[in-house]
């Protein structure tokens, strides 16, 4: 409850809501994907969040076993990923 004033629910598709949210935030320390698990949506979210993720920031993704989007993104940025079960992580240099 003491953190509720810092939390705001945004309802809608990430393809509609994520870009304006990130543009307003500027840079971010961490991004966690856990929305629609289609290849296209996952890859788009990674690419979109990556541009706003600061150096040393972490990109996390749930359900990386749903398709190859996480691994394809890691290859595209030429970085080694880490996985724990179906949770994947990537550290931005």
C-alpha positions as CSV (number, residue, x, y, z in Angstrom):
1,X,0.0,0.0,0.0
2,X,2.8,2.4,0.8
3,X,4.0,2.2,-2.9
4,X,0.5,2.5,-4.5
5,X,1.0,6.2,-5.2
6,X,3.9,5.3,-7.5
7,X,1.9,2.7,-9.5
8,X,-0.4,3.4,-12.4
9,X,-2.4,0.8,-14.3
10,X,-2.3,1.3,-18.1
11,X,-4.9,-0.8,-19.9
12,X,-4.4,-1.7,-23.6
13,X,-2.2,-3.3,-26.1
14,X,1.5,-2.8,-25.6
15,X,1.7,-1.9,-29.3
16,X,-0.4,1.1,-28.5
17,X,0.8,2.0,-25.0
18,X,4.4,1.1,-24.7
19,X,6.0,3.7,-27.0
20,X,4.3,6.7,-25.4
21,X,5.1,5.4,-21.9
22,X,8.8,4.9,-22.7
23,X,9.1,8.3,-24.5
24,X,7.7,9.9,-21.3
25,X,10.0,7.9,-19.1
26,X,13.1,8.7,-21.1
27,X,15.6,6.0,-20.0
28,X,14.8,3.0,-18.0
29,X,16.8,0.6,-15.8
30,X,14.8,-2.6,-16.3
31,X,12.2,-3.9,-18.7
32,X,10.1,-7.0,-18.2
33,X,8.1,-8.5,-21.0
34,X,5.1,-10.5,-19.9
35,X,2.3,-9.6,-22.3
36,X,1.2,-11.1,-25.5
37,X,3.6,-13.9,-26.4
38,X,3.4,-13.8,-30.2
39,X,6.8,-13.7,-31.9
40,X,6.0,-10.3,-33.5
41,X,4.9,-8.7,-30.3
42,X,7.8,-10.0,-28.2
43,X,10.4,-8.9,-30.7
44,X,8.8,-5.5,-31.1
45,X,8.7,-5.0,-27.3
46,X,12.4,-5.9,-27.0
47,X,13.4,-3.6,-29.8
48,X,11.3,-0.8,-28.5
49,X,12.4,-1.1,-24.9
50,X,16.1,-1.6,-25.8
51,X,16.4,1.9,-27.2
52,X,15.2,3.3,-23.9
53,X,17.2,1.0,-21.7
54,X,20.3,2.6,-20.1
55,X,23.7,1.1,-20.3
56,X,23.9,-1.5,-17.5
57,X,20.1,-2.0,-17.7
58,X,18.4,-5.3,-17.8
59,X,15.9,-6.7,-20.3
60,X,13.9,-9.6,-18.9
61,X,11.3,-11.7,-20.6
62,X,8.9,-14.3,-19.4
63,X,7.9,-17.3,-21.5
64,X,11.0,-17.2,-23.7
65,X,10.1,-20.7,-24.7
66,X,7.0,-19.5,-26.5
67,X,8.9,-18.9,-29.7
68,X,12.4,-17.7,-30.9
69,X,11.9,-14.0,-30.5
70,X,14.1,-13.6,-27.4
71,X,17.0,-15.6,-28.9
72,X,16.6,-13.8,-32.3
73,X,16.8,-10.5,-30.5
74,X,19.9,-11.5,-28.5
75,X,21.5,-12.5,-31.8
76,X,20.6,-9.2,-33.4
77,X,22.3,-7.2,-30.6
78,X,25.1,-9.7,-30.5
79,X,24.9,-10.4,-26.8
80,X,24.8,-13.5,-24.7
81,X,21.5,-14.1,-22.9
82,X,20.9,-15.8,-19.6
83,X,17.9,-18.1,-18.8
84,X,16.4,-19.6,-15.7
85,X,13.6,-21.9,-16.8
86,X,11.4,-19.9,-19.1
87,X,12.7,-16.5,-17.9
88,X,15.4,-14.9,-20.0
89,X,17.6,-11.9,-19.3
90,X,20.0,-9.7,-21.1
91,X,22.4,-7.0,-19.8
92,X,22.9,-3.9,-22.0
93,X,26.5,-3.0,-22.2
